[in-house]
Amino acid sequence: MLAFLSNGITSTIIDKGSIVWMPLPRFDSPSVFSRLLDDNYGGEFSILPIEDDWEVKISYISSNVLKTEFSKNGKRSVIIDVMPLGEAGIIRHISSDDKLRLKLDPVFDYGLRRGIIEEKKEGIKINDPGKTDCIALFSNLKLNRTSPDTWIVDKGKGFIYMVYSADTKFGPFHKPFRRSVNKSFKLSVKFWKQTVIKKKNRISDPTLRQLYDTSLTVLLASIYQPTGAPIAAPTTSLPEVIGGKRNWDYRFAWIRDSSIISEGLLYADYIVEARRILGFLLGLINFTSKPFLHPLYTVDGGNPPPEREITWLNGFKGSRPVRIGNAAAEQVQLDVEGIFINAIYEYFRRTKDKKFINSHWEKLEHIADWESKNWRMRDSGIWEERGVKRHYTHSKVMMWVALDKIGKMAIEIGKEDRWSDAKEQIKSWIMENCVNSGFTRYAGTDEVDASLLTLPLYGFIKAKDETFLQTLKKIENDLYVSGYVKRYRTDFMGEAMHPFTLASAWLARTYIRLGKIEKAELLLKNLYISPLGLIGEHVNIERKEFTGNFPQMFTHAQVLVALEEMMSSAHTD
């Protein structure tokens, strides 16, 4: 059972007491613990019972605070994990009736270089032999080393604190300050309790309530606090199909995903956090060319790195290649400005913050001007097909959305809507070229894809319009599988094997607009979630397990929106 923790700087994936994935020092950095992608050589940081046959229970005891409990013959060992605020590290609070085994095996740069371990009076120091990076480990429990990477931890109560430093010269062994790990632990736990405010008595169903609360936590934890940039997912190269090659790196700030996350937080009334994301995205807009030159950026707003393969890792359950970076950065994706503008408009609709819109008007105006002049281009679309450019219906619709929402905001702040003619041209072109009884995936085909479910969600067409109803019927016939929705039938890599969780949230929102509330609720209740309330990218229906990167932020965001719409039942046509 995989658990996700974050402190808004980096994150970790924990599997039954073992940290199996952890990039350091930030979300999109090279990993130091990578056993998730290679059982033998990836490296891990585990605290486990010495014997193997203990019963294990795992739960979130608070937002973003993980409890792992081992029990056997009346004995208990409990580990409470939290990532301390403001530093790249983790605090593992231990309460144990028996001795435990600690394995600390950092392998720097995605498993390329095994760390050099040095025991010092203050703690344990692990150096990267190829760079200046350093990991330090401190504990107030007695540790007895039994092998180069293993220690026995005495029973009792205490902590094990691990922290990263970019250079040993200014790391924790050289700073003269006293460390207060217990204070950091308590304040970090308190921060998440105060940050994630659970809405009482709004959702009666316990499954949906857990899904709501966990989704909210995950979205807030996805934000890189120094800049306000959210990651699409904390992992790379978890494959859509075990043994397959659909392995991608999602640890970046996609314009599309970030906007969807912002929208989810707006629906949950986290206005300030949503606006931080929008502010980060506004800072990326350039006036020289396409407003968002790239579909994705690093979490500090830098240009995305090139995609490359990590050949020395075996991949998740042997699924190669392991990829870092994402070649989607090279693509033209025309939908992203529209999805971003929809989030801006949602913020404005809720807050009436004219000052915010006015202060960024030149950028919004530039987007509208660019969209109105370039909507006839082909692109790679929302599904980021490689080597293919088409007139995707969803992309054209989102360009229409950008002009529609900017035009409405222009009127609200006393300016002229100069783009209404271009908006109508786009709509006419779509209706003439992308309709075959219902809407089609792209011009010139009769295929459908799940992105067409968003057309009424963004206001392009009414959900009860006959053209959309024909589209919905075809999606239900062609892509609906055992309560889930596939993105499409095939793409440039062949058949799409597993349903896409985001599409289920879209379908639920569509049913809400059609007044089919019970159908929407059933769809969300049947959506597979992990025992910890987390959602992955795809679902293997037969095995009831997630595939793809995990957890997937834009699915959690759209589920949050769907649950809010379902509770209010206000967004119906």
matplotlib code that plots the C-alpha trace (Angstrom):
import matplotlib.pyplot as plt

x = [0.0, 1.6, 1.3, 2.1, 3.6, 4.8, 6.0, 5.6, 9.2, 9.6, 7.6, 8.0, 6.2, 6.2, 5.4, 4.8, 7.5, 9.9, 10.6, 10.8, 10.8, 12.2, 13.6, 15.9, 15.9, 12.7, 9.8, 11.6, 15.1, 17.0, 15.7, 17.9, 15.6, 14.3, 13.3, 9.9, 11.7, 14.2, 13.8, 17.5, 19.5, 17.1, 17.9, 15.5, 15.1, 13.2, 12.3, 10.8, 10.5, 13.4, 11.1, 8.9, 5.5, 4.1, 0.6, 0.7, -1.8, -1.4, -3.5, -3.4, -4.0, -4.2, -3.8, -0.4, 0.7, 1.2, 0.9, 2.4, 1.7, 3.3, 1.8, 2.6, 2.0, 0.8, 3.7, 3.3, 5.7, 4.3, 6.0, 4.5, 6.0, 5.8, 7.9, 9.1, 8.2, 10.9, 13.5, 14.1, 13.8, 11.6, 10.9, 10.0, 8.6, 9.0, 7.2, 8.1, 7.9, 10.7, 13.8, 13.5, 15.8, 16.8, 18.1, 19.5, 20.7, 20.7, 21.7, 22.2, 21.1, 18.4, 20.4, 23.6, 25.9, 25.7, 26.3, 29.4, 28.3, 30.2, 29.3, 30.0, 29.5, 26.4, 24.8, 25.2, 26.5, 26.1, 27.9, 27.3, 30.6, 30.0, 28.9, 28.8, 25.3, 24.9, 22.3, 22.4, 20.6, 20.0, 18.3, 17.7, 17.3, 20.4, 21.5, 23.8, 25.3, 25.2, 26.1, 27.2, 23.7, 21.8, 21.3, 19.3, 17.1, 16.6, 13.0, 11.3, 10.1, 12.1, 12.7, 14.8, 15.4, 16.8, 17.7, 19.3, 22.0, 23.4, 26.9, 28.5, 30.2, 26.9, 25.0, 23.7, 27.0, 28.6, 25.9, 26.2, 22.5, 20.7, 18.2, 14.7, 13.3, 10.3, 9.2, 9.5, 7.5, 4.7, 4.5, 4.5, 1.6, -0.2, 0.3, -1.5, -4.3, -4.9, -4.4, -6.8, -10.1, -12.6, -16.1, -18.5, -21.8, -21.7, -21.0, -22.9, -21.4, -18.1, -16.4, -17.1, -16.1, -12.7, -12.3, -13.1, -10.8, -7.9, -8.2, -8.0, -4.9, -3.3, -3.9, -2.5, 0.5, 1.2, 2.1, 5.8, 5.7, 8.5, 6.7, 3.1, 3.7, 1.8, 3.2, 1.0, 2.2, 5.1, 6.4, 8.0, 7.8, 5.0, 3.6, 0.1, 0.6, 3.0, 5.9, 4.9, 6.7, 4.1, 6.3, 6.5, 7.8, 5.0, 7.0, 6.5, 4.1, 1.9, -0.2, -3.2, -2.9, -2.0, -5.1, -7.3, -5.7, -6.4, -10.0, -10.4, -9.1, -11.5, -14.5, -13.3, -13.0, -9.2, -9.1, -5.7, -4.0, -5.7, -4.7, -1.0, -1.1, -2.7, 0.0, 2.7, 1.2, 0.7, 4.5, 5.2, 3.4, 5.6, 4.7, 7.0, 5.2, 2.6, 1.7, 2.7, 5.7, 5.9, 3.1, 5.1, 7.7, 9.9, 8.6, 10.7, 9.3, 12.3, 12.3, 11.6, 14.6, 15.0, 13.6, 16.2, 16.2, 17.7, 19.1, 20.5, 17.2, 15.0, 11.7, 8.6, 8.1, 10.4, 8.7, 11.3, 12.4, 12.6, 12.3, 13.1, 12.1, 9.2, 9.4, 5.8, 7.6, 8.6, 5.0, 2.5, -0.6, -3.3, -5.7, -3.6, -4.3, -8.1, -7.9, -5.9, -8.3, -11.2, -9.5, -8.9, -12.5, -13.6, -11.5, -13.0, -16.6, -16.2, -14.3, -15.2, -11.5, -11.3, -8.0, -6.4, -7.8, -6.8, -3.3, -2.8, -4.9, -2.1, -1.3, -4.9, -5.3, -2.2, -3.7, -6.9, -5.1, -2.8, -5.7, -7.8, -4.9, -3.7, -6.7, -6.4, -3.1, -2.8, -1.5, -0.7, -3.8, -4.6, -3.4, 0.1, 0.3, 3.9, 4.7, 1.1, -0.6, -4.3, -7.2, -8.3, -11.8, -11.0, -8.1, -10.3, -13.0, -10.5, -9.3, -13.0, -13.2, -10.2, -11.9, -15.3, -14.1, -11.7, -14.4, -16.8, -14.1, -13.4, -17.0, -17.0, -14.1, -15.4, -13.3, -14.3, -14.7, -12.7, -12.7, -16.4, -16.0, -13.0, -14.9, -17.8, -15.5, -14.0, -17.4, -18.6, -15.5, -15.9, -19.6, -18.8, -15.6, -15.8, -19.4, -20.6, -24.0, -22.1, -18.7, -15.6, -12.2, -10.7, -11.7, -12.1, -12.8, -15.9, -14.0, -14.7, -12.5, -13.1, -12.0, -15.3, -17.0, -15.6, -17.5, -20.5, -18.2, -16.5, -19.7, -19.2, -22.5, -25.4, -25.3, -28.9, -28.0, -28.8, -25.3, -23.7, -26.2, -25.2, -21.6, -22.2, -24.1, -21.1, -18.6, -20.8, -20.9, -17.2, -15.2, -17.3, -16.0, -17.3, -18.0, -14.9, -14.0, -11.1, -9.4, -9.8, -9.5, -6.0, -3.2, 0.3, 1.5, -1.5, -4.5, -5.3, -5.5, -6.9, -9.5, -8.4, -9.6, -9.9, -12.5, -14.7, -14.8, -15.7, -18.5, -19.8, -19.9, -21.7, -24.4, -24.8, -25.6, -28.1, -29.8, -28.7, -27.4, -27.7, -25.9, -23.0, -22.9, -22.7, -19.9, -17.9, -18.6, -17.5, -14.3, -11.5, -9.5, -6.6, -7.2, -5.6, -8.0, -5.5, -6.3, -3.9, -3.8, -5.4, -7.3, -6.6, -10.2, -9.5, -6.8, -8.4, -5.1, -3.8, -1.4, 0.4, 1.9, 0.5, -1.3, -2.7, -3.4, -5.8, -8.1, -8.3, -9.0, -11.9, -13.3, -13.3, -15.2, -17.6, -18.4, -18.9, -21.3, -23.1, -23.6, -25.0, -26.7, -26.6, -24.7, -27.5, -28.7]
y = [0.0, 3.2, 6.4, 9.9, 12.6, 16.1, 19.3, 21.6, 21.3, 17.7, 14.5, 10.8, 7.6, 5.2, 1.5, -0.2, 1.6, 1.9, 5.1, 3.8, 7.2, 10.5, 13.2, 15.7, 18.6, 19.3, 17.6, 17.5, 16.8, 13.5, 10.8, 9.5, 6.6, 4.9, 1.3, 2.1, 1.9, -0.8, -3.4, -4.3, -1.2, 1.8, 2.4, 2.9, 4.2, 1.7, 1.1, -2.4, -5.1, -7.5, -10.5, -10.5, -11.8, -8.8, -7.5, -4.1, -1.3, 2.0, 5.2, 8.9, 10.0, 13.6, 15.4, 14.6, 12.7, 8.9, 6.2, 2.7, 0.2, -3.2, -5.7, -9.3, -11.3, -8.3, -6.2, -2.9, -0.7, 2.6, 4.9, 8.4, 10.1, 13.7, 15.9, 19.0, 22.4, 24.4, 21.7, 18.7, 15.9, 13.6, 13.0, 9.5, 9.3, 5.9, 4.2, 0.5, -2.4, -4.2, -3.5, -2.4, -2.7, 0.6, 0.4, 3.6, 3.1, 6.3, 6.0, 9.5, 10.7, 8.2, 5.2, 6.0, 6.5, 4.7, 7.0, 6.9, 6.4, 8.0, 7.6, 10.7, 11.6, 13.7, 11.3, 9.6, 11.4, 10.1, 11.8, 11.7, 10.6, 12.4, 15.8, 17.8, 16.6, 15.2, 13.4, 13.6, 11.3, 12.0, 10.0, 10.2, 6.4, 4.1, 2.8, -0.3, -0.8, -4.4, -3.9, -1.0, 0.2, -1.4, -0.5, -2.0, 0.6, 0.1, -0.2, 2.8, 6.2, 8.7, 10.1, 9.5, 12.6, 12.7, 16.0, 16.9, 19.4, 20.6, 20.8, 19.3, 22.6, 24.3, 21.2, 20.3, 19.0, 22.4, 24.8, 25.7, 25.8, 23.4, 21.2, 21.0, 18.0, 17.5, 21.1, 20.8, 17.6, 19.1, 22.3, 20.5, 18.3, 21.3, 23.2, 20.5, 20.2, 23.9, 24.1, 21.3, 22.4, 19.5, 20.5, 19.0, 17.4, 18.2, 14.7, 11.9, 9.0, 8.0, 6.9, 10.2, 12.1, 10.4, 11.0, 14.7, 15.2, 13.3, 15.1, 18.5, 17.4, 16.0, 19.2, 21.5, 19.2, 19.3, 23.0, 23.9, 26.5, 28.8, 29.6, 28.3, 25.8, 22.5, 19.3, 17.0, 13.9, 13.2, 10.2, 9.3, 6.2, 4.3, 2.7, 2.6, -1.1, -3.2, -4.2, -1.5, 1.6, 4.3, 5.6, 9.4, 11.9, 14.0, 16.0, 19.3, 22.2, 21.6, 24.7, 22.5, 20.5, 23.5, 25.4, 22.4, 22.2, 25.9, 25.3, 22.5, 24.6, 27.5, 25.1, 24.1, 27.8, 27.9, 31.2, 32.3, 29.1, 29.0, 32.6, 31.7, 29.1, 31.5, 34.1, 31.6, 30.8, 34.5, 35.0, 32.5, 34.4, 35.9, 38.6, 37.5, 34.4, 31.9, 33.1, 29.8, 28.8, 25.4, 23.1, 22.5, 24.1, 23.2, 24.1, 27.2, 28.4, 27.4, 25.8, 22.1, 19.7, 17.4, 13.9, 11.2, 7.5, 6.2, 2.9, 1.6, 1.3, -1.8, 0.2, -0.5, -4.3, -4.4, -1.7, 0.1, 2.7, 4.9, 8.4, 11.8, 15.0, 15.0, 15.5, 16.9, 20.2, 20.2, 20.1, 22.8, 22.4, 24.9, 24.0, 25.2, 28.9, 28.3, 26.0, 28.6, 31.4, 29.3, 29.1, 32.9, 33.4, 31.1, 33.1, 36.3, 34.9, 34.0, 37.0, 39.9, 40.9, 43.5, 44.8, 41.4, 41.3, 44.8, 44.3, 41.4, 42.7, 43.1, 39.4, 38.4, 40.7, 39.2, 35.7, 36.7, 38.4, 35.4, 33.0, 35.0, 35.0, 31.4, 29.2, 27.6, 25.8, 22.1, 20.8, 17.7, 18.1, 17.4, 13.8, 14.9, 12.6, 12.4, 12.8, 13.7, 17.2, 17.5, 19.9, 18.5, 19.5, 20.0, 22.3, 24.4, 24.6, 25.7, 28.5, 29.5, 29.4, 31.7, 34.3, 33.8, 34.3, 37.1, 38.9, 38.6, 39.8, 42.8, 43.9, 43.4, 45.8, 48.4, 47.4, 46.4, 42.7, 42.9, 39.1, 38.2, 37.9, 35.5, 33.5, 33.0, 32.0, 29.3, 28.0, 27.9, 26.1, 23.5, 22.9, 22.5, 20.4, 18.5, 17.2, 13.9, 13.6, 14.3, 15.9, 14.1, 13.7, 15.8, 17.1, 14.4, 11.4, 9.9, 8.8, 10.3, 10.8, 11.6, 15.3, 15.9, 15.5, 18.9, 20.9, 21.6, 21.9, 24.9, 26.5, 25.7, 23.9, 22.9, 19.4, 18.8, 20.0, 17.2, 17.3, 16.8, 14.1, 12.2, 12.7, 11.4, 8.4, 7.4, 7.9, 5.7, 3.0, 3.2, 4.3, 3.3, 0.1, -1.3, 2.0, 3.7, 5.8, 5.4, 8.4, 7.0, 3.7, 4.0, 6.5, 6.7, 3.8, 1.5, 0.5, 2.4, -0.5, 1.0, 3.6, 7.1, 8.3, 11.9, 11.0, 9.4, 12.7, 14.5, 12.1, 12.6, 16.3, 15.8, 13.7, 16.4, 18.9, 16.5, 16.3, 12.7, 13.2, 9.6, 8.4, 10.8, 9.8, 6.1, 6.8, 8.6, 6.0, 3.2, 5.0, 2.9, 4.7, 3.2, 2.3, 5.7, 7.6, 8.2, 8.1, 7.1, 7.9, 4.7, 1.8, -1.8, -3.0, -6.7, -6.4, -3.4, -1.5, 1.8, 2.1, 5.2, 7.9, 8.2, 10.0, 12.0, 15.6, 16.7, 13.7, 14.6, 18.2, 17.3, 14.8, 17.7, 19.9, 17.1, 16.5, 20.2, 20.4, 17.3, 18.7, 22.0, 20.5, 24.1, 23.6, 22.0, 23.0]
z = [0.0, -1.2, 0.9, -0.2, 2.0, 1.2, 2.9, -0.1, -1.0, -1.9, -1.3, -0.5, -1.3, 1.6, 1.4, 4.8, 6.7, 3.8, 1.9, -1.6, -3.5, -2.5, -4.8, -3.0, -2.5, -4.3, -6.2, -9.6, -8.3, -8.8, -6.4, -3.6, -2.6, -5.7, -4.8, -6.3, -9.7, -8.9, -6.1, -6.1, -6.7, -6.1, -2.5, 0.4, 4.0, 6.0, 9.6, 10.1, 12.6, 12.7, 12.0, 8.9, 10.0, 11.8, 11.1, 9.4, 9.6, 7.7, 8.0, 7.8, 11.4, 10.3, 7.0, 5.5, 8.7, 8.3, 10.9, 10.3, 13.0, 13.3, 15.8, 16.9, 20.0, 22.0, 21.0, 19.0, 17.0, 15.7, 13.3, 12.7, 9.6, 8.8, 6.5, 8.4, 7.0, 5.4, 4.8, 2.6, 5.0, 7.1, 10.8, 11.8, 15.4, 16.9, 19.8, 19.9, 22.3, 20.5, 18.6, 15.0, 11.9, 10.2, 6.7, 5.2, 1.7, -0.3, -3.9, -5.4, -8.9, -9.6, -8.3, -10.1, -7.1, -3.8, -0.8, 1.3, 5.0, 7.8, 11.5, 13.5, 17.1, 16.4, 13.9, 10.5, 7.5, 3.9, 1.1, -2.6, -4.1, -7.3, -6.0, -2.7, -1.7, 1.7, 3.9, 7.6, 10.0, 13.7, 16.4, 20.2, 20.2, 20.4, 17.0, 16.7, 13.3, 12.0, 8.4, 6.1, 5.6, 8.5, 12.2, 15.1, 16.8, 20.5, 21.7, 23.3, 22.2, 20.2, 16.7, 13.6, 11.6, 8.2, 6.3, 3.0, 2.4, -1.0, 0.5, 3.6, 4.3, 5.3, 6.3, 9.7, 11.0, 10.5, 11.6, 15.3, 16.1, 18.4, 16.6, 18.1, 16.2, 18.5, 18.0, 14.3, 14.4, 16.5, 14.5, 11.1, 12.3, 13.6, 10.4, 8.3, 10.8, 10.6, 6.8, 5.8, 7.2, 7.0, 6.0, 8.6, 7.8, 4.1, 2.8, 4.6, 2.7, 4.5, 1.3, -0.4, 2.7, 2.8, -0.9, -0.4, 2.6, 1.0, -2.3, -0.6, 1.3, -1.8, -3.7, -1.0, -0.6, -4.3, -4.2, -4.2, -1.5, -2.6, -5.9, -5.7, -8.5, -8.2, -9.5, -11.7, -9.7, -7.4, -9.4, -12.7, -14.9, -13.1, -16.2, -17.6, -18.3, -16.3, -18.6, -21.1, -22.4, -21.4, -18.7, -18.2, -15.7, -14.2, -11.5, -13.2, -13.2, -16.3, -17.3, -17.7, -14.5, -12.5, -13.7, -12.9, -9.4, -8.9, -10.0, -7.5, -4.6, -5.7, -5.4, -1.9, -0.9, -0.7, -2.5, -1.4, -2.4, -5.7, -6.5, -5.6, -8.4, -10.8, -9.9, -10.6, -14.0, -14.8, -14.2, -17.0, -19.8, -22.4, -25.0, -27.8, -29.0, -27.7, -24.2, -22.6, -24.7, -23.0, -21.8, -18.6, -16.4, -13.5, -10.1, -9.9, -13.2, -15.3, -18.8, -18.7, -18.9, -21.9, -21.6, -21.1, -20.1, -16.9, -18.3, -15.0, -13.3, -14.0, -13.8, -11.8, -11.9, -14.9, -16.9, -18.9, -19.8, -16.7, -18.0, -16.4, -18.0, -20.4, -24.2, -24.2, -23.5, -27.2, -28.3, -29.3, -27.1, -27.9, -25.1, -22.2, -22.4, -22.4, -19.4, -17.6, -18.5, -17.2, -13.8, -13.9, -14.7, -11.9, -9.5, -10.7, -10.7, -7.0, -5.7, -8.1, -7.7, -10.4, -9.1, -9.8, -13.3, -14.1, -12.8, -15.2, -18.1, -20.6, -20.2, -20.5, -23.5, -25.1, -24.7, -26.4, -29.2, -29.8, -29.7, -32.1, -34.7, -34.3, -33.7, -37.1, -36.1, -35.6, -32.3, -30.2, -28.0, -24.4, -24.7, -25.9, -28.9, -30.1, -33.7, -34.5, -35.1, -35.8, -35.5, -32.1, -31.1, -27.5, -28.3, -30.6, -27.9, -25.3, -27.6, -27.8, -24.0, -23.7, -25.9, -24.3, -20.7, -21.4, -23.3, -20.3, -17.9, -20.3, -20.0, -16.3, -15.8, -18.3, -21.3, -24.8, -25.9, -29.1, -29.7, -30.1, -33.9, -33.6, -31.0, -33.3, -36.2, -34.0, -33.0, -36.5, -37.7, -34.9, -35.7, -39.4, -39.2, -35.8, -35.8, -37.2, -35.5, -32.3, -31.7, -32.8, -31.4, -34.2, -37.6, -40.2, -37.9, -36.4, -33.2, -29.8, -26.8, -23.2, -23.5, -25.3, -21.9, -21.0, -23.6, -21.3, -18.3, -19.9, -21.3, -24.9, -25.3, -23.1, -21.7, -23.0, -26.5, -29.0, -30.5, -27.1, -26.1, -29.2, -28.2, -24.7, -26.1, -28.3, -25.4, -23.2, -25.9, -27.0, -24.0, -20.9, -19.3, -16.1, -14.5, -15.8, -18.9, -21.2, -22.7, -26.2, -28.0, -29.5, -29.9, -31.4, -29.1, -29.8, -27.7, -24.5, -22.1, -18.9, -18.0, -17.1, -13.7, -14.7, -17.3, -14.6, -12.8, -16.0, -16.7, -13.1, -13.7, -17.0, -15.3, -12.6, -15.4, -16.8, -13.4, -13.0, -9.5, -8.3, -11.4, -10.7, -7.1, -8.0, -10.4, -7.8, -5.1, -7.4, -8.4, -7.2, -4.5, -2.5, 1.2, 2.1, -0.2, -3.0, -6.8, -9.5, -13.2, -14.6, -13.1, -14.0, -13.5, -13.3, -10.6, -8.9, -8.8, -10.1, -13.0, -14.1, -11.9, -8.4, -6.9, -9.8, -8.9, -11.6, -10.9, -7.2, -8.3, -10.6, -8.1, -5.6, -8.1, -8.8, -5.2, -4.6, -7.6, -6.5, -3.0, -4.3, -7.4, -8.7, -12.0, -14.0, -17.5]

ax = plt.figure().add_subplot(projection="3d")
ax.plot(x, y, z, "-o")
ax.set_aspect("equal")
plt.show()
